[in-house]
């Protein structure tokens, strides 16, 4: 017995195969998506705890220390609301703690003239200078601390007087 509509059977068969293929692809795609998303690991730039992770040594007048000298400069001139703080991170730069400074501030230990964080502080073009106008530029003592700290290896260090 021949069907009056052989094209209809072919169409129905084709639709069923397409639904089966689509269902299988959807199933596999869902598992791939779950595996990909499940394997994503994002580390926070926030410090893991409040305990100090820096090395402390006796103070030396010819040294600059991150915790004592550099961090206060960055906090008062850079890591403020609307700039390079934890929430804003302008241009992806965060300068409110050591790890963030090293990961986003383009610091080249031992090479201040190749370190973006130092170069922008020396910039004379007001559109490129940090901190930007109307804020005052870093004074020479602040620039010297930053430069010396980078020259000395940009370590996460502090000092204390006995």
N, C-alpha and C positions, 0 to 999 in steps of 0.2 A: 504494500500500500504506500502510495506516494503521498507526500504532504502537499497540500495546496500552497503552502507558504514555506518553501525550503529556506528561503532567505531569513525568515523569522527565527527558525531554529538556530541557524548560524549566528544570528545576532544575539540570541539569548545565551548561547554557549560562550560567545566572545565576552559578553557582559559578566557572566559568572567567573570566567578566567581573570578578567580585569579586577573584579572585586577580591578574588583570592590573592592575586599578586599585590594589589594595593594593601590588603590587610596584612600580608606578610611583611611588606616594606614598612608599613606603619609600626608593626610590632618590633622589627629590627631597629628601626629609627629611634623608637622610644628607648630601647635598651642602650643604644649608642649614646643618646643624649644623657641618660642617667649616669652612664659610666664617665662621660666627659665632665659633666657638672660635679660628679662625686669626686673626681680626681683633682679638681681645682683647689689650690691652697694659696691663700693670700695672707701674707704676714702683715700685721699692723705695724706701723712705724712708731706706735706708742711704746714707751718703755714697758717691759713686762711687769715690773714692780717698782716700788719707790726706793728700794735699797740702792745705795751708790754702786755703780759698776766701773768706777774710775780708780786709777792708781793715785795714791796720795804719797807725797814725799815732803821733806823739809823745803821751805820756800827759798828760792834763789833769785836775786835781783836781776840776773841776766836771762831769766826764763819767763815765758808766758804760759799760763795754765788755763786749760779749757774752762774748768768750773769757776775758778776765781776771776779770770780776766776776760775770756772770750765770750762765754755764755751770757754774762750780763750785758755785754755790748749788743749781742744778737737779740736778746730779749727786749731791750729798750729801744732798739732801732729797726728791727726786722720782724721779729716773731710777735707781731701784734695783730689785733683784729683787722681784717681787710688786707693783710699782706701775707707774710710767710708763717702764719700760726697753724695749729693743727686743723682748724676748720677751713680756712681759706686756701692755703697752699697755692698761692699765685704762681702760675706757670709750672706747677708741680714741685715747687721748692718749699720745704718745711725746715725751719731753723730754730725749733724750740727745745731740742735736746740733741745730744751727741750723735746718736745713730742716724737720726734724720738729717743732720747737717752733712754727715759723711756720705749718705746715700743720695741726697738730692741737691746738695750745695756745690757740686763739682769741685771738691777740694782735692788737690794733688799734693799729698804730703811731701814736704821738702822743696816744693816748687810754687811759691806764692804767685809768681808772675804768670803761671799757667793755670792758676786756680780762679775760676769764674767768681767765686764768692769774694775774693780779694780784688780782682780786676774791676768789678762794678763799683767798688768803694772808691777807686781812684779815678773813675770816669769823670771827664769834664763836661761831656754832653749831658745836659739836664734830663734828656729823655731816656738816657741809659743809666744814669747814676743811681746808686742805692745808698742810703734811702732816697726816694724821689722827693723833689720839691713838693710842697713847701717845707718839708722837714730839712733840717740842717745836715750837711754831709758829716761823716765821721771826722773827728778832730785827729790831729797827728798822733797823739798818744794812743787813741783807739786803733787807728790804722797800723801803728807799730806793733801793738799787742797781737793783732790778727796776723800780720806778716810774720812776726817772730814765732807765733804758735805753729803756723804752717811750715816755716823753715825747720822747726824742731821736730817735725814729723806728724803734726796734727793729731797728737795723742789725746785720749780721754783721760786727762790728768787734773790733779788739784794739788795744793800744797798747804801745809800748816806750819806755823812757827811754834817751836817748843816753849 
